[in-house]
Amino acid sequence: MNAPRRAAGSRASRRTTTGLGIALSALSVTLAASAAALGAVSLRVARTVVRPAGRRPDTRIVRLDAAAQTITLARTPDTSLPGRYGLFTVGSADYLRLGSIVGSDESTVTRKLLTHVPADGDLAAEAAFSGWYFDKPGQLHLPVEEVDIDTPVGACPAWLFPAASATDVWVVQVHGRGTTRAEALRAVPVFHDLGITSLVVSYRNDGDAPHSASGTYALGATEWRDLDAAIGYARRHGAKRVILMGWSMGGALSLQAALESPHADVIAGLVLESPVVDWRTVLSFQGRMMRLPLPVITLAQSTIASNWGAAVLRSGEPIPLDRLDAVARAAELRHPTLILHSDDDGFVPSDASHALAAARPDLITMETFTVARHTKLWNYDEMRWTTAIRDWVRAQDLARD
């Protein structure tokens, strides 16, 4: 009587085992698919970080009133900022300069239009809001020369704004990721008023300068050498003290030059505007903003920094995120530094800037803004921004005014 029960139990056991095997197989397939999806998304994120990209629209032109000289834009955290800005468009005017806000509601912002647009002007709806304001050197109404800087990738064009009288103090201005040297034009008048010569430079893969062999960004790990060549140019043309001013990723370049440059002895100090101080902080923040799972963010960073990732991304070599972490390398810094950063940056969080200031209070002066957003501190509060730079330069005994 017991044998049939044992047989039935064996059959039940076999069914259970078979069912478990099927479930485990299904789970492994699901996990493999999830891992593949995770890897694909992480690779896409990593590729986006290292590949130079054109300017992306971030607002819409709702209405243009040429007679009233106003323009109405879709409301965003940037388009609703007070101050003077620029707008990249497609149509009868490629770049518009915008003034103060003259009206707004829940979905739109109307600003004064400071660029003349014909009454029959035709503009595409999509546009990119910009903190540049100036997009050409002639708009500063200062003497300027076009020069070339010999760098490891070839001749990189630069604008040279000589001081009004002979000086051995220069400032080398370096722009951020995905933009060009015009970004730095806002700062030229400040230094000119202080009797300082400005050299506004380009670097590999930025659209003005030559491409590197890979054609990809190294987030400052190689680009700093082009900045170093600019310091050498300044030195050969009479500079004995050089200030580096870096905007966004240009801040990462400036910090790397300060840490690595053979010309470090002539670097008199750094001015960093909305700087990238640590890329992991930036990438994690942007990943959270895109609501990416933590494993995707972590894997994307590992991809960027690995040999296999460099092969897949065709970036030439791994990007050494550890070496680009200025907070971790704070003890190596030796130049006085002014950091200008908004706690409402929205793109490059100010956390690493605060951490660096806390690590080296003997060297670093931190000027914290709110509301101003990324690299738009001059636009938001020109007086405070200008005063902070002017006071810091004078405190370093670098002004010639």
HUVENBEL-V925616 format. One record per residue. PSI is psi as a letter, one per 40 degrees, with the letter a starting at -180 (* if undefined). NEAR is the number of other C-alpha atoms within 10 Angstrom. D_FIRST is the distance of its C-alpha to the first C-alpha in Angstrom with 1 decimal. Layout:
PSI&NEAR&D_FIRST / PSI&NEAR&D_FIRST
//
This chain:
d&5&0.0 / d&7&3.8 / d&8&5.7 / d&9&6.4 / d&10&7.3 / d&11&9.4 / d&11&10.9 / d&12&11.7 / d&12&13.2 / d&12&15.1 / d&12&16.5 / d&12&17.5 / d&12&19.1 / d&12&20.9 / d&12&22.1 / d&12&23.4 / d&12&25.0 / d&12&26.5 / d&12&27.8 / d&12&29.3 / d&12&30.9 / d&12&32.5 / d&12&33.7 / d&12&35.2 / d&12&36.8 / d&12&38.3 / d&12&39.5 / d&12&41.1 / d&12&42.8 / d&12&44.0 / d&12&45.2 / d&12&47.0 / d&12&48.6 / d&12&49.7 / d&12&51.1 / d&12&52.9 / d&13&54.3 / d&18&55.3 / d&17&57.1 / d&14&58.9 / d&17&60.2 / d&24&61.2 / d&23&63.0 / d&14&64.8 / d&21&66.0 / d&24&67.2 / d&22&69.0 / d&12&70.7 / d&19&72.0 / e&19&73.6 / h&18&74.9 / h&17&78.4 / i&15&78.2 / i&10&81.0 / h&12&81.9 / h&12&79.3 / i&14&80.3 / e&14&79.3 / i&18&81.3 / i&19&82.8 / h&21&86.4 / d&16&86.4 / i&15&90.2 / h&19&93.3 / g&16&96.6 / d&16&99.3 / d&10&102.1 / e&9&100.8 / f&17&99.7 / i&23&96.2 / h&22&92.7 / h&22&89.5 / i&24&86.2 / h&21&82.6 / h&20&82.0 / i&16&80.1 / d&11&80.3 / d&19&82.9 / e&24&85.0 / e&17&85.5 / i&19&87.0 / i&16&90.7 / a&20&93.1 / h&25&94.2 / a&25&91.7 / i&23&91.4 / h&22&89.4 / h&18&88.5 / i&20&88.7 / h&15&88.9 / b&12&92.0 / e&13&95.7 / h&16&95.3 / d&11&92.7 / h&20&93.1 / i&22&94.3 / h&20&95.4 / i&24&94.3 / a&21&96.0 / i&17&95.2 / h&20&92.9 / e&12&94.9 / i&12&92.1 / i&15&88.3 / a&9&85.5 / d&8&81.8 / e&9&81.3 / i&19&84.6 / h&21&87.3 / h&26&90.9 / i&24&93.0 / h&19&96.6 / h&23&97.0 / e&17&99.4 / h&16&99.4 / h&13&101.5 / h&19&99.4 / i&13&101.3 / d&11&100.9 / e&8&99.3 / i&13&97.1 / h&13&93.6 / i&17&90.7 / i&12&87.1 / d&15&84.8 / i&17&82.8 / i&22&84.5 / h&18&84.0 / h&24&85.4 / i&23&87.1 / e&23&88.7 / d&24&91.2 / c&24&94.1 / h&21&96.4 / e&19&95.2 / i&12&98.4 / d&21&100.5 / d&10&103.7 / e&10&102.6 / e&14&103.3 / f&8&107.0 / i&15&107.2 / h&12&108.4 / i&16&105.5 / i&13&105.1 / h&12&102.4 / i&15&101.5 / h&18&98.9 / h&22&96.9 / h&15&96.0 / i&21&92.3 / e&15&89.8 / e&17&88.7 / a&16&92.3 / h&17&94.9 / h&24&93.5 / i&19&95.9 / i&23&97.1 / h&20&99.6 / h&21&102.2 / g&23&103.9 / i&19&106.8 / i&22&107.9 / d&15&111.3 / i&11&112.9 / h&12&112.1 / i&17&109.0 / e&18&106.7 / h&26&103.8 / i&30&101.4 / h&28&98.1 / h&25&95.6 / h&31&93.5 / h&32&90.1 / i&26&88.0 / a&27&84.2 / h&18&81.3 / e&16&81.6 / a&18&85.2 / a&21&88.7 / e&25&91.6 / d&20&93.1 / d&22&90.6 / e&25&92.8 / d&22&96.1 / d&18&95.9 / e&18&96.5 / d&23&99.6 / d&17&102.2 / d&17&101.0 / d&23&101.6 / d&22&104.8 / d&15&106.2 / e&19&105.4 / f&22&107.4 / h&28&104.4 / h&26&103.9 / h&28&100.6 / h&27&98.7 / h&28&96.0 / i&26&93.7 / i&30&91.0 / i&34&88.2 / h&27&85.9 / e&24&83.8 / e&23&85.4 / d&16&87.0 / d&16&90.5 / i&22&90.0 / i&19&88.7 / i&17&85.0 / i&18&83.3 / d&12&81.5 / d&14&78.2 / e&17&79.7 / i&21&77.4 / i&23&77.9 / e&23&77.2 / f&22&77.6 / e&27&80.7 / d&18&79.5 / d&17&81.9 / d&26&84.0 / d&26&85.7 / d&21&87.6 / d&27&89.4 / d&29&90.4 / d&23&91.5 / d&19&93.8 / d&26&95.3 / d&29&96.0 / d&20&97.7 / d&17&99.7 / d&25&100.9 / d&18&101.8 / e&10&103.9 / f&11&105.7 / e&13&106.8 / h&19&103.9 / e&16&103.7 / h&20&101.2 / h&27&98.4 / h&25&96.2 / h&26&92.9 / h&28&91.7 / h&26&88.2 / h&26&86.6 / b&22&82.8 / d&26&81.6 / d&29&85.2 / d&28&84.6 / d&28&81.9 / d&33&84.5 / d&32&87.1 / d&29&84.9 / d&25&83.9 / d&24&87.6 / d&25&88.5 / d&19&85.9 / e&14&86.4 / h&20&89.8 / e&12&92.5 / e&15&94.9 / d&18&93.3 / d&12&96.6 / e&19&98.4 / h&23&95.6 / e&23&97.1 / i&26&94.2 / i&24&91.5 / h&26&91.3 / h&28&87.8 / h&28&87.2 / f&30&83.6 / i&29&82.5 / h&32&79.3 / d&31&79.0 / h&24&75.3 / d&21&73.4 / d&18&70.0 / d&17&71.1 / d&18&72.5 / d&21&69.5 / d&19&67.1 / d&17&69.2 / d&17&69.5 / d&18&65.8 / d&13&65.2 / d&11&67.8 / e&9&65.9 / f&10&62.7 / i&15&61.1 / i&12&58.0 / d&12&58.9 / d&12&57.0 / d&22&59.1 / d&25&62.3 / d&15&61.2 / d&18&60.3 / d&26&63.5 / d&23&65.5 / d&19&63.6 / d&24&64.3 / d&28&68.0 / e&18&68.3 / i&16&66.3 / d&16&67.3 / d&14&64.6 / d&22&65.7 / d&18&69.3 / d&14&68.3 / d&14&66.3 / e&22&69.0 / f&17&71.8 / e&22&73.6 / d&17&74.9 / i&17&73.6 / i&20&71.4 / h&25&73.0 / g&15&73.2 / d&20&72.2 / d&14&72.6 / d&13&76.2 / e&23&76.9 / g&21&75.8 / d&24&79.1 / d&21&77.6 / d&15&75.8 / e&14&79.1 / d&16&81.3 / d&11&82.8 / e&12&84.3 / i&17&86.3 / e&17&90.0 / h&19&91.8 / i&19&92.5 / h&26&90.4 / h&22&90.6 / h&26&87.4 / h&24&87.7 / i&29&84.3 / h&24&83.1 / e&19&80.1 / f&17&79.4 / d&19&79.5 / e&17&76.6 / d&17&76.2 / h&28&76.9 / i&26&75.8 / e&25&78.4 / d&15&75.8 / d&21&76.7 / d&27&80.4 / d&19&80.1 / d&16&78.0 / d&23&80.7 / d&20&83.5 / d&15&81.7 / d&16&81.2 / g&17&84.9 / e&12&87.1 / d&12&89.9 / d&16&90.1 / h&23&88.5 / h&18&90.0 / h&19&87.5 / h&16&88.8 / h&17&86.0 / i&19&86.2 / i&12&84.0 / d&17&83.6 / e&24&85.4 / a&24&82.4 / h&23&82.2 / f&25&85.6 / f&25&87.4 / d&26&89.0 / d&22&92.5 / d&23&92.1 / d&21&90.7 / g&15&93.2 / d&15&95.9 / d&11&98.1 / d&14&95.5 / d&19&94.1 / d&17&97.7 / d&12&98.7 / d&17&95.7 / d&19&96.5 / d&17&100.2 / d&12&99.9 / d&19&97.5 / d&21&99.7 / d&13&102.7 / d&10&100.9 / e&12&100.2 / f&10&103.9 / e&21&103.2 / i&19&105.3 / e&18&108.7 / *&12&109.7
//
